[in-house]
């Protein structure tokens, strides 16, 4: 599998990154099967694994840790912190207190002495960014964390992170993890160009838009048992009865025709598309079964020519989001409680 530089970090990551969100209670509850899937991905040349403390409340990290025994040194391992991991008021967010505590817990679950990439999982409006970066800088200097990253940060906050790091002589983020797919192209407007400007890699998530770009969802048709739409009932973006479903279904038909002419499947087209952007170092795949992994790996070598990319642009305009919710970020200032009503 092709290896690419992660921005200007000097670290090489595989074209596909194995996402572990579907391992555990959120997806595949069979730990032994999950371990086999991870091993198969590593054997296929994937050298990067991405998880988070919140995925199945730590179960995903435990599965990844079990799978990496004896293979840890060959893997670029990433995890994240931000979301609540308990009922306490300080068991969440991006304060120095919680980042330090969360990392120690992740290290125990992963069975490792260090984390290659620690992501700030979401923007935290309650914490000064300098506070979070200061905590990450300490972890890097200790050797507990090797590199730091951000996830779903808008472009202006990526800039703020780099300015803050430079002015305070702190470690700066080397990678951003935005949502990016044929249906969620908003990152092309600002986030991806900002990554290029600051020498950051982009490790994109949801390249299949929660399953829409596999062609398995149809507007008004109940989702198949076991699919993400049936497991994540609160994720309205993947529900066949969502208001945007008819639009997505029509676009799936149009893009499927492009895929047929290109001699590939829709999922292969979707994966190859995000990897054509010069800012993208790696795309995260999140297989729940061995069959899904094998299907994705079969299209890894696909490259798209300009004619195909031009046809795609004619169907989904560059920089556009079919559903704004697919960017997984809503500016804090637009939350109802924050708009001109500070109480």
Backbone torsions as a table, in degrees:
resi	resn	phi	psi	omega
1	UNK	NA	141.2	179.9
2	UNK	-61.6	137.9	173.8
3	UNK	-107.9	141.3	-179.1
4	UNK	-128.0	151.1	175.5
5	UNK	-69.4	137.7	175.4
6	UNK	-86.3	88.3	-175.1
7	UNK	58.4	-133.3	178.0
8	UNK	-107.4	26.6	-178.5
9	UNK	-75.7	-19.3	-175.2
10	UNK	86.7	-8.2	-179.9
11	UNK	-90.7	136.6	178.9
12	UNK	-103.2	129.4	-179.6
13	UNK	-120.2	153.6	-179.9
14	UNK	-71.2	151.7	179.7
15	UNK	-54.5	-39.1	171.7
16	UNK	-103.7	137.9	171.9
17	UNK	-110.0	135.7	179.3
18	UNK	-84.0	113.9	175.6
19	UNK	-87.8	137.6	-173.6
20	UNK	-108.4	18.9	-177.4
21	UNK	-64.9	-29.0	-176.9
22	UNK	-88.2	7.0	178.5
23	UNK	-97.1	119.3	-177.7
24	UNK	114.1	-157.2	-172.7
25	UNK	-61.2	-25.9	179.1
26	UNK	-74.1	-11.7	-176.9
27	UNK	-156.4	-93.3	-176.7
28	UNK	-93.6	111.6	-177.0
29	UNK	-86.0	-6.7	-178.5
30	UNK	-85.6	100.4	-175.8
31	UNK	-59.8	-42.0	-178.4
32	UNK	-63.0	-39.2	178.6
33	UNK	-67.1	-40.9	177.7
34	UNK	-60.5	-42.0	178.7
35	UNK	-61.8	-41.2	177.9
36	UNK	-62.4	-39.3	178.8
37	UNK	-64.1	-43.8	178.7
38	UNK	-62.3	-44.5	179.3
39	UNK	-63.0	-40.0	179.0
40	UNK	-63.7	-38.6	178.1
41	UNK	-65.4	-43.7	178.6
42	UNK	-64.1	-41.3	179.4
43	UNK	-64.5	-26.3	179.9
44	UNK	-83.0	-3.0	176.6
45	UNK	109.3	-3.4	175.5
46	UNK	-71.1	127.8	-178.2
47	UNK	-117.3	8.6	-175.4
48	UNK	-129.2	128.4	-179.1
49	UNK	-124.7	133.1	-175.5
50	UNK	-122.3	126.8	176.2
51	UNK	-139.4	-167.8	177.5
52	UNK	-160.6	152.6	-179.4
53	UNK	-60.9	-35.4	-174.5
54	UNK	-75.9	-15.6	-178.7
55	UNK	-66.1	112.0	-177.2
56	UNK	54.1	33.8	176.0
57	UNK	51.4	49.9	175.2
58	UNK	95.1	-15.2	-177.4
59	UNK	-64.7	-38.8	178.7
60	UNK	-60.4	-45.0	178.5
61	UNK	-61.1	-39.6	179.6
62	UNK	-63.8	-40.5	178.6
63	UNK	-64.8	-45.8	179.3
64	UNK	-61.2	-43.9	178.8
65	UNK	-59.1	-42.1	177.8
66	UNK	-63.0	-42.2	-177.2
67	UNK	-69.0	-29.1	-174.7
68	UNK	-90.4	1.4	176.9
69	UNK	-59.6	123.9	-178.1
70	UNK	85.1	-7.6	-178.6
71	UNK	-128.1	6.9	-172.4
72	UNK	-58.0	-42.3	-173.2
73	UNK	-64.1	-23.1	-176.9
74	UNK	-89.3	-1.6	-171.4
75	UNK	-115.1	136.9	169.0
76	UNK	-88.3	108.4	-171.5
77	UNK	-105.3	127.6	-179.0
78	UNK	-122.9	141.5	170.3
79	UNK	-141.8	-180.0	-171.5
80	UNK	-143.0	162.9	172.8
81	UNK	-144.3	150.5	173.8
82	UNK	163.4	-51.0	-171.6
83	UNK	-70.7	154.8	-178.8
84	UNK	-57.0	136.8	175.6
85	UNK	-122.7	17.7	178.7
86	UNK	-177.9	179.7	-177.9
87	UNK	-87.4	-11.9	-178.2
88	UNK	-69.1	148.5	-177.6
89	UNK	-66.8	-18.7	-179.2
90	UNK	-108.7	14.6	177.5
91	UNK	-97.2	45.9	-177.1
92	UNK	-171.0	172.0	174.0
93	UNK	86.3	-166.1	-175.5
94	UNK	-124.4	31.7	173.6
95	UNK	-71.4	158.5	175.5
96	UNK	-56.8	-41.9	-178.6
97	UNK	-57.8	-49.2	-175.5
98	UNK	-75.9	-39.7	179.0
99	UNK	-56.6	-46.3	-178.6
100	UNK	-63.5	-43.7	179.6
101	UNK	-66.4	-44.6	-177.4
102	UNK	-63.2	-39.4	-179.7
103	UNK	-65.5	-41.5	178.7
104	UNK	-61.7	-39.7	178.6
105	UNK	-67.6	-39.8	178.8
106	UNK	-64.4	-41.2	178.6
107	UNK	-59.4	-41.1	179.0
108	UNK	-65.2	-44.5	-178.7
109	UNK	-67.6	-37.5	-178.7
110	UNK	-79.5	-14.3	179.9
111	UNK	64.3	40.3	-177.3
112	UNK	-136.7	162.9	178.1
113	UNK	-93.5	-12.7	-177.7
114	UNK	-150.4	155.9	176.2
115	UNK	-115.1	127.9	-178.5
116	UNK	-70.2	-44.9	178.5
117	UNK	-131.6	123.0	172.4
118	UNK	-108.8	120.0	179.8
119	UNK	-97.1	140.2	162.0
120	UNK	-78.6	110.7	-165.3
121	UNK	-67.1	-32.7	-179.9
122	UNK	-149.5	158.0	171.9
123	UNK	-63.8	142.6	179.4
124	UNK	-118.5	101.4	-177.4
125	UNK	-67.5	-13.9	-177.6
126	UNK	-89.9	-4.9	-175.3
127	UNK	-125.7	132.0	174.9
128	UNK	-60.6	131.7	-178.5
129	UNK	-59.3	-33.7	178.4
130	UNK	-63.0	-33.6	177.1
131	UNK	-63.1	-46.3	-179.2
132	UNK	-66.2	-45.4	-178.8
133	UNK	-66.4	-33.5	177.1
134	UNK	-64.0	-41.0	177.4
135	UNK	-65.0	-41.4	178.9
136	UNK	-66.0	-38.5	178.4
137	UNK	-60.5	-42.3	177.9
138	UNK	-61.2	-41.9	-178.4
139	UNK	-66.2	-37.0	177.6
140	UNK	-66.7	-43.4	-179.7
141	UNK	-65.6	-29.8	176.9
142	UNK	-75.7	-18.3	-176.3
143	UNK	88.5	1.2	179.3
144	UNK	-71.4	-36.1	177.7
145	UNK	-122.9	138.1	-178.2
146	UNK	-95.3	-38.6	-179.2
147	UNK	-141.8	155.1	178.5
148	UNK	-118.7	150.8	-179.2
149	UNK	-141.1	170.3	177.5
150	UNK	-125.8	159.1	-179.6
151	UNK	-136.5	131.7	179.0
152	UNK	55.9	29.9	174.4
153	UNK	-79.7	135.1	172.3
154	UNK	-68.5	160.9	-174.0
155	UNK	-57.1	-39.2	-177.0
156	UNK	-66.1	-30.6	178.1
157	UNK	-79.2	-27.1	172.3
158	UNK	-64.2	-44.1	177.0
159	UNK	-61.1	-45.1	179.4
160	UNK	-59.7	-40.2	179.8
161	UNK	-61.2	-42.2	-179.1
162	UNK	-72.0	-38.8	177.6
163	UNK	-65.9	-41.8	179.0
164	UNK	-63.0	-45.5	-179.7
165	UNK	-62.1	-42.5	-178.4
166	UNK	-67.3	-42.6	-175.8
167	UNK	-71.4	-27.3	-178.1
168	UNK	-107.1	5.3	179.3
169	UNK	56.9	49.9	178.8
170	UNK	-110.7	161.6	174.1
171	UNK	-60.6	136.5	179.2
172	UNK	-103.6	154.7	177.6
173	UNK	-62.7	139.6	177.9
174	UNK	-106.1	-7.0	-176.9
175	UNK	-153.1	143.1	173.0
176	UNK	-116.4	144.7	179.7
177	UNK	-118.0	90.6	178.9
178	UNK	-99.1	159.0	168.3
179	UNK	-73.3	134.8	-178.6
180	UNK	-156.3	125.3	178.9
181	UNK	-161.3	179.3	175.7
182	UNK	-60.7	-26.0	179.9
183	UNK	-97.6	-13.7	-178.8
184	UNK	-129.1	81.5	-175.3
185	UNK	-102.8	8.9	-178.0
186	UNK	-58.5	-30.1	-179.3
187	UNK	-62.5	-20.9	179.1
188	UNK	-66.6	-23.7	-177.7
189	UNK	-72.2	-40.2	-168.9
190	UNK	-140.9	-49.1	-173.1
191	UNK	-64.9	-49.6	-177.5
192	UNK	-65.6	-43.1	174.8
193	UNK	-62.2	-34.2	178.3
194	UNK	-67.2	-37.9	176.1
195	UNK	-59.9	-43.8	179.4
196	UNK	-62.1	-44.1	-177.5
197	UNK	-60.8	-36.6	-176.7
198	UNK	-99.3	10.7	176.0
199	UNK	69.6	25.2	179.7
200	UNK	-92.6	148.3	168.7
201	UNK	-83.5	159.8	173.3
202	UNK	-120.7	121.3	176.3
203	UNK	-110.9	98.8	-165.3
204	UNK	-86.6	145.6	178.1
205	UNK	-115.1	163.5	-178.6
206	UNK	56.3	45.7	178.5
207	UNK	-65.8	-17.5	177.3
208	UNK	-102.3	11.8	176.0
209	UNK	51.1	51.6	176.1
210	UNK	67.7	12.7	179.7
211	UNK	112.8	-14.7	178.3
212	UNK	-57.8	-38.5	-174.8
213	UNK	-86.7	15.6	165.2
214	UNK	-97.8	-12.2	-178.8
215	UNK	84.6	9.7	-174.7
216	UNK	-86.5	-9.8	178.0
217	UNK	-106.0	144.5	175.6
218	UNK	-135.0	141.2	-178.4
219	UNK	-58.5	128.0	176.1
220	UNK	78.5	-4.0	-179.8
221	UNK	-102.4	124.4	-179.2
222	UNK	-54.3	139.6	-179.9
223	UNK	-69.6	152.9	179.3
224	UNK	-66.4	144.3	176.6
225	UNK	-56.8	137.6	179.7
226	UNK	90.4	-14.0	179.6
227	UNK	-71.4	165.9	-178.7
228	UNK	-60.6	-34.9	-179.4
229	UNK	-62.7	-31.5	178.7
230	UNK	-86.7	-22.5	179.3
231	UNK	-89.4	-30.0	-178.6
232	UNK	-114.9	72.0	-174.5
233	UNK	-67.8	-19.0	178.6
234	UNK	-86.4	-8.2	178.2
235	UNK	-88.4	90.9	-173.7
236	UNK	-66.4	-21.0	-177.3
237	UNK	-65.9	-22.5	-179.1
238	UNK	-106.6	7.8	-179.8
239	UNK	-83.8	128.5	-179.1
240	UNK	-62.0	-17.2	179.9
241	UNK	-102.7	14.4	178.5
242	UNK	-72.2	156.6	-178.3
243	UNK	-58.2	-29.5	-177.2
244	UNK	-89.5	-5.5	-176.2
245	UNK	-57.2	-44.6	179.0
246	UNK	-59.6	-38.0	178.7
247	UNK	-65.2	-46.1	-179.9
248	UNK	-63.8	-39.3	-179.1
249	UNK	-63.0	-41.1	178.5
250	UNK	-65.8	-39.4	178.8
251	UNK	-68.4	-35.4	175.8
252	UNK	-58.7	-42.6	179.2
253	UNK	-62.4	-44.4	-178.8
254	UNK	-66.5	-42.0	-179.6
255	UNK	-71.9	-31.2	176.9
256	UNK	-63.0	-35.9	177.4
257	UNK	-65.4	-38.3	176.2
258	UNK	-63.4	-42.4	-179.8
259	UNK	-62.7	-42.9	179.1
260	UNK	-59.6	-45.4	179.8
261	UNK	-66.1	-27.5	179.0
262	UNK	-85.6	-3.3	178.1
263	UNK	75.1	33.3	-179.3
264	UNK	-144.1	175.4	174.9
265	UNK	-88.4	167.4	-178.4
266	UNK	-62.5	-43.5	-179.9
267	UNK	-62.8	-39.6	177.9
268	UNK	-63.0	-42.6	177.6
269	UNK	-60.3	-44.8	-177.3
270	UNK	-63.2	-43.1	179.8
271	UNK	-66.7	-45.6	-178.8
272	UNK	-63.9	-34.4	-178.3
273	UNK	-60.8	-50.8	-175.7
274	UNK	-66.2	-28.8	-178.1
275	UNK	-80.0	-8.7	175.8
276	UNK	-77.4	-19.6	-178.3
277	UNK	-71.5	131.7	-175.0
278	UNK	-63.6	-18.5	179.2
279	UNK	-82.1	-17.1	-171.4
280	UNK	-86.5	122.2	176.3
281	UNK	-87.9	-37.2	-174.1
282	UNK	-157.4	153.0	176.1
283	UNK	-117.9	133.1	-176.3
284	UNK	-84.7	125.0	172.5
285	UNK	-104.8	146.4	-177.2
286	UNK	-129.0	63.0	-177.4
287	UNK	-66.4	142.3	174.8
288	UNK	-99.5	-23.0	-178.5
289	UNK	-129.8	163.8	177.1
290	UNK	-63.9	-37.0	178.9
291	UNK	-61.2	-41.1	178.4
292	UNK	-64.4	-41.3	177.8
293	UNK	-61.6	-46.8	-178.5
294	UNK	-61.9	-38.7	178.6
295	UNK	-63.7	-42.2	-179.8
296	UNK	-69.0	-41.3	-179.8
297	UNK	-64.3	-29.6	-178.0
298	UNK	-63.4	-25.1	-178.6
299	UNK	-103.6	11.4	-173.5
300	UNK	-61.7	-32.4	-175.0
301	UNK	-82.5	-3.8	-175.5
302	UNK	-66.7	133.9	172.6
303	UNK	-125.3	144.9	-176.4
304	UNK	-106.0	136.0	178.3
305	UNK	-88.0	174.1	-175.3
306	UNK	-62.7	-34.1	-179.1
307	UNK	-63.2	-42.6	178.8
308	UNK	-66.3	-44.4	-179.6
309	UNK	-63.2	-36.8	177.5
310	UNK	-65.5	-39.6	177.6
311	UNK	-64.4	-39.6	177.4
312	UNK	-62.2	-44.2	179.8
313	UNK	-60.7	-30.5	179.0
314	UNK	-74.6	-16.3	179.8
315	UNK	-97.6	-46.4	175.6
316	UNK	-124.4	112.8	-172.5
317	UNK	-64.4	141.9	176.6
318	UNK	-54.1	138.7	177.1
319	UNK	78.1	6.6	-176.9
320	UNK	-105.3	153.7	175.1
321	UNK	-117.3	123.6	177.5
322	UNK	-62.7	-40.6	176.0
323	UNK	-131.1	116.2	-178.6
324	UNK	-54.6	-27.4	-179.4
325	UNK	-65.7	-19.7	-178.0
326	UNK	-70.7	-10.1	176.1
327	UNK	-80.9	-13.5	176.5
328	UNK	61.3	27.7	176.1
329	UNK	-148.7	131.9	174.0
330	UNK	-125.9	124.1	-178.5
331	UNK	-52.5	133.4	-178.7
332	UNK	-57.6	-35.3	-177.5
333	UNK	-65.9	-15.8	-179.3
334	UNK	-96.6	-3.8	174.6
335	UNK	-66.0	138.2	-172.3
336	UNK	-52.0	-40.8	-176.5
337	UNK	-69.0	-15.1	-177.3
338	UNK	-100.3	-12.6	-174.6
339	UNK	-83.3	99.5	172.3
340	UNK	58.1	11.5	-179.9
341	UNK	-132.5	66.7	-174.1
342	UNK	-76.6	74.6	179.2
343	UNK	-145.7	NA	NA
